[in-house]
Amino acid sequence: MDQEVKDSIMGALELVVDPELGIDIVNLGLVYDIEMDEEGNTTVTMTLTTMGCPLAGTIVDQVKTALDDIPEVKSTDVNIVWNPPWTKDRMSRYAKIALGIR
């Protein structure tokens, strides 16, 4: 996957907002990895802010919908992982400012 496609995917994922925090999953640091095979099957490896997140299904659906508009992406699989665990350190400066975290 070239950098341009990866940038398109990350841009699309910035439209997926964590409903609890109101910040997108990229700036929250929830997206750990993106892989794409030669056929365009894409796997997004990500985590959630809380293990029992009741909105996990919603977020997964939003990730898939966000990548539907990218021509190179033929299918999307979302792999939710808990290792490494998410911490506030993974958040972008923007997310920390928005949430009032120093």
Secondary structure, 3 states (H helix, E strand, C coil): CCHHHHHHHHHHHCCCEECCCCEECCCCCCEEEEEECCCCEEEEEECCCCCCCCCHHHHHHHHHHHHHCCCCCCEEEEEECCCCCCCHHHCCHHHHHHHCCC
